[in-house]
Amino acid sequence: MLVVTLVLAGVGFALLIVALTTGSLIWAWACIAICVAGAVLLLVSALTSRKAVPSLDDPVSGSGVSSSYGRVESSSDSSSDDAATANDDNQGSHGGSPGAPDKT
């Protein structure tokens, strides 16, 4: 529908140029009619596309959190993995106790 609206706008502009160069009132009224039809079509297209977009309030199917790649991840599994990784990083590769400062 957007393509038809753009075509109507182009035709309306062409009719405007013809009306201005010839000085004919008939071409001017044709330009106005085409532009009004294009505006109505654009309004109808905008209203129908707004209804087609799903609302953000709709519940997501499944119990996990969807990622940007379309996968569904469980939030409890990812938080326990993050906590285990953080504990591994804090505890041990320097040979000292977890609370002691590094001597390097």
Sine and cosine of phi, psi and omega as CSV:
sin_phi,cos_phi,sin_psi,cos_psi,sin_omega,cos_omega
0.00,0.00,-0.51,0.86,0.01,-1.00
-0.91,0.41,-0.59,0.81,0.02,-1.00
-0.91,0.42,-0.66,0.75,0.02,-1.00
-0.90,0.44,-0.63,0.78,0.03,-1.00
-0.90,0.44,-0.67,0.74,0.04,-1.00
-0.91,0.42,-0.62,0.78,0.05,-1.00
-0.90,0.43,-0.68,0.73,0.04,-1.00
-0.89,0.46,-0.61,0.79,0.05,-1.00
-0.91,0.42,-0.65,0.76,0.05,-1.00
-0.90,0.43,-0.67,0.74,0.04,-1.00
-0.91,0.42,-0.65,0.76,0.03,-1.00
-0.89,0.46,-0.65,0.76,0.03,-1.00
-0.91,0.41,-0.66,0.75,0.04,-1.00
-0.89,0.45,-0.66,0.75,0.05,-1.00
-0.91,0.41,-0.55,0.83,0.07,-1.00
-0.90,0.43,-0.69,0.72,0.03,-1.00
-0.89,0.46,-0.69,0.72,0.02,-1.00
-0.89,0.46,-0.68,0.74,-0.01,-1.00
-0.90,0.43,-0.61,0.79,0.00,-1.00
-0.95,0.30,-0.61,0.79,-0.03,-1.00
-0.97,0.23,-0.56,0.83,-0.03,-1.00
-1.00,-0.02,-0.40,0.92,-0.04,-1.00
0.97,0.23,0.31,0.95,-0.04,-1.00
-1.00,-0.01,0.74,-0.67,0.00,-1.00
-0.96,0.28,-0.46,0.89,-0.01,-1.00
-0.90,0.43,-0.68,0.73,0.03,-1.00
-0.91,0.41,-0.57,0.82,0.03,-1.00
-0.92,0.40,-0.69,0.73,0.05,-1.00
-0.92,0.40,-0.58,0.82,0.07,-1.00
-0.90,0.44,-0.63,0.78,0.05,-1.00
-0.89,0.46,-0.70,0.71,0.00,-1.00
-0.90,0.44,-0.67,0.74,0.00,-1.00
-0.90,0.44,-0.68,0.73,0.01,-1.00
-0.91,0.42,-0.66,0.75,-0.01,-1.00
-0.92,0.38,-0.61,0.79,0.05,-1.00
-0.92,0.39,-0.66,0.75,0.04,-1.00
-0.89,0.46,-0.65,0.76,0.05,-1.00
-0.91,0.41,-0.62,0.78,0.02,-1.00
-0.92,0.40,-0.66,0.75,0.04,-1.00
-0.91,0.42,-0.67,0.74,0.02,-1.00
-0.90,0.43,-0.62,0.78,0.04,-1.00
-0.91,0.41,-0.64,0.77,0.03,-1.00
-0.91,0.42,-0.69,0.72,0.03,-1.00
-0.89,0.46,-0.67,0.75,0.01,-1.00
-0.89,0.45,-0.67,0.74,0.00,-1.00
-0.91,0.41,-0.65,0.76,-0.01,-1.00
-0.94,0.35,-0.61,0.79,0.01,-1.00
-0.96,0.29,-0.54,0.84,0.03,-1.00
-0.96,0.29,-0.48,0.88,0.05,-1.00
-0.92,0.39,-0.59,0.80,0.01,-1.00
-0.96,0.28,-0.43,0.90,-0.05,-1.00
-0.98,0.20,-0.36,0.93,-0.02,-1.00
-0.98,0.20,0.80,-0.61,0.01,-1.00
-0.93,0.37,0.54,-0.84,-0.02,-1.00
-0.97,0.25,0.44,-0.90,0.06,-1.00
-0.97,0.26,-0.27,0.96,-0.01,-1.00
-0.99,0.15,-0.20,0.98,0.01,-1.00
-0.92,0.39,0.70,-0.72,0.01,-1.00
-0.94,0.35,0.58,-0.82,0.02,-1.00
-0.99,0.12,0.70,-0.71,0.02,-1.00
-0.93,0.36,0.65,-0.76,-0.04,-1.00
1.00,-0.07,0.23,-0.97,-0.06,-1.00
-0.98,-0.20,-0.12,0.99,-0.05,-1.00
-1.00,-0.01,0.00,-1.00,0.05,-1.00
-0.98,-0.19,0.78,-0.62,-0.03,-1.00
-0.99,0.14,0.62,-0.78,0.04,-1.00
-0.99,-0.11,0.03,-1.00,-0.05,-1.00
-0.96,0.29,-0.17,0.98,-0.02,-1.00
-0.98,-0.21,0.15,0.99,0.07,-1.00
1.00,0.02,-0.01,1.00,0.04,-1.00
-1.00,0.06,0.40,-0.92,0.05,-1.00
-0.93,-0.37,0.82,-0.57,0.00,-1.00
-0.89,-0.45,0.63,-0.78,0.06,-1.00
-0.98,0.18,0.74,-0.67,-0.07,-1.00
-0.94,0.33,-0.48,0.87,-0.01,-1.00
-0.95,0.31,-0.60,0.80,0.02,-1.00
-0.93,0.38,-0.66,0.75,-0.05,-1.00
-0.94,0.34,-0.54,0.84,0.01,-1.00
-0.96,0.29,-0.58,0.81,0.03,-1.00
-0.95,0.32,-0.56,0.83,0.07,-1.00
-0.92,0.40,-0.66,0.76,0.03,-1.00
-0.90,0.44,-0.64,0.77,0.01,-1.00
-0.92,0.39,-0.63,0.78,0.02,-1.00
-0.92,0.39,-0.64,0.77,0.02,-1.00
-0.91,0.40,-0.66,0.75,0.02,-1.00
-0.90,0.43,-0.63,0.78,0.03,-1.00
-0.92,0.38,-0.63,0.78,0.03,-1.00
-0.90,0.44,-0.65,0.76,-0.02,-1.00
-0.93,0.37,-0.60,0.80,-0.06,-1.00
-0.98,0.22,-0.46,0.89,-0.17,-0.98
-0.99,-0.15,-0.22,0.98,-0.10,-0.99
-0.34,-0.94,0.15,0.99,-0.11,-0.99
-1.00,0.01,-0.05,1.00,-0.05,-1.00
-0.98,-0.19,-0.08,1.00,0.09,-1.00
1.00,0.06,-0.17,0.99,0.02,-1.00
-1.00,-0.06,0.02,-1.00,0.04,-1.00
-0.97,0.23,0.37,-0.93,-0.09,-1.00
-0.88,0.48,-0.49,0.87,-0.05,-1.00
-1.00,-0.08,-0.20,0.98,-0.08,-1.00
-0.99,0.16,0.60,-0.80,0.04,-1.00
-0.95,0.31,0.41,-0.91,0.03,-1.00
-0.95,0.32,0.55,-0.84,-0.01,-1.00
-0.97,-0.24,0.27,0.96,-0.05,-1.00
-1.00,-0.04,0.00,0.00,0.00,0.00
